[in-house]
Amino acid sequence: MRRYVSGDSVMIYARGGAVPRSIPEGQVLCHNDIQHWPNMPCGVNGFRAWTEAEAPKGFVKCPCGYAGLPHYAARDHVAEVRKGGMKDWHCGGLAYDPKGYGKYF
């Protein structure tokens, strides 16, 4: 985990190649808007997840299923997920794989 401090905010990034399995007490899990599948490791195609004390401005609860944990993402990403936009996502040679095995083609 990498810790970044900016003013009063402390962000703790998930280790590259990892998928978070828990959320520290007093923190919320967030991820960026890079296309991903539910068990995509951090670092693949620029995908990142982190925790901080509260969700950033413009982030809302996300229903995408990432890591099987409650989390937040940017409002635009959440709108895309709700439209069903993740079903056909392909990420630089990695196909969406609901079991999280990361199929390569």
C-alpha positions as CSV (number, residue, x, y, z in Angstrom):
1,M,0.0,0.0,0.0
2,R,1.2,3.5,-0.8
3,R,0.1,6.4,1.3
4,Y,-0.3,9.9,-0.1
5,V,-1.1,12.9,2.0
6,S,-2.6,16.1,0.6
7,G,-3.7,18.7,3.1
8,D,-6.1,16.8,5.5
9,S,-6.7,14.0,3.1
10,V,-4.8,10.7,3.3
11,M,-5.2,8.2,0.4
12,I,-3.9,4.7,0.7
13,Y,-3.5,3.0,-2.7
14,A,-3.9,-0.8,-3.1
15,R,-0.7,-2.6,-4.0
16,G,-0.2,-3.2,-7.7
17,G,-1.3,-6.6,-8.8
18,A,-3.7,-6.9,-5.8
19,V,-7.4,-6.8,-5.3
20,P,-8.6,-5.3,-1.9
21,R,-10.2,-7.9,0.4
22,S,-11.2,-5.6,3.2
23,I,-11.6,-2.0,4.0
24,P,-9.9,-0.5,7.1
25,E,-12.2,0.8,9.7
26,G,-13.0,4.5,9.2
27,Q,-12.1,4.3,5.5
28,V,-14.1,4.0,2.2
29,L,-12.9,2.1,-0.9
30,C,-12.8,4.0,-4.2
31,H,-11.6,3.3,-7.7
32,N,-10.9,5.3,-10.8
33,D,-13.0,5.1,-14.0
34,I,-10.7,2.8,-16.1
35,Q,-12.6,0.0,-17.6
36,H,-12.3,-3.1,-15.4
37,W,-14.0,-6.3,-14.3
38,P,-14.9,-7.1,-10.7
39,N,-11.6,-8.8,-9.7
40,M,-9.2,-6.7,-11.8
41,P,-5.9,-6.2,-10.0
42,C,-4.7,-2.7,-9.4
43,G,-2.2,-1.5,-12.0
44,V,-3.7,-3.2,-15.1
45,N,-4.3,-0.6,-17.8
46,G,-4.0,2.2,-15.2
47,F,-6.8,0.8,-13.0
48,R,-6.4,2.0,-9.4
49,A,-8.2,1.5,-6.1
50,W,-7.6,3.3,-2.8
51,T,-9.1,4.0,0.5
52,E,-9.6,7.3,2.3
53,A,-11.7,8.7,5.1
54,E,-14.5,9.8,2.8
55,A,-15.3,9.6,-0.8
56,P,-14.0,12.4,-3.0
57,K,-16.3,15.1,-4.3
58,G,-18.3,13.8,-7.3
59,F,-18.0,10.1,-6.2
60,V,-21.1,8.1,-5.4
61,K,-21.8,4.5,-4.3
62,C,-20.8,2.2,-7.2
63,P,-22.8,-1.0,-8.1
64,C,-20.1,-2.5,-10.4
65,G,-19.2,-5.3,-8.0
66,Y,-15.5,-4.4,-7.7
67,A,-13.7,-6.6,-5.2
68,G,-17.1,-7.7,-3.8
69,L,-16.9,-4.8,-1.4
70,P,-18.9,-1.6,-1.0
71,H,-17.1,1.2,-2.7
72,Y,-17.4,4.6,-4.6
73,A,-16.5,5.8,-8.0
74,A,-17.0,8.9,-10.2
75,R,-20.6,9.7,-11.0
76,D,-20.0,9.2,-14.7
77,H,-18.6,5.7,-14.2
78,V,-21.6,4.7,-12.1
79,A,-24.0,6.0,-14.7
80,E,-22.3,3.9,-17.3
81,V,-22.4,0.8,-15.0
82,R,-26.1,1.3,-14.4
83,K,-26.8,1.5,-18.2
84,G,-25.1,-2.0,-18.5
85,G,-22.0,-0.5,-20.0
86,M,-19.5,-2.9,-18.4
87,K,-20.9,-6.1,-20.1
88,D,-18.8,-5.7,-23.3
89,W,-15.8,-3.9,-21.9
90,H,-12.4,-5.1,-23.2
91,C,-9.3,-3.8,-21.6
92,G,-6.1,-3.9,-23.7
93,G,-6.3,-7.6,-24.5
94,L,-8.1,-8.5,-21.2
95,A,-11.7,-9.5,-21.5
96,Y,-14.3,-9.0,-18.8
97,D,-14.3,-12.1,-16.7
98,P,-16.9,-12.2,-13.9
99,K,-14.9,-15.0,-12.1
100,G,-11.8,-12.8,-12.1
101,Y,-9.4,-15.1,-13.8
102,G,-8.3,-12.6,-16.4
103,K,-8.8,-14.2,-19.8
104,Y,-6.2,-13.1,-22.3
105,F,-6.8,-13.1,-26.1
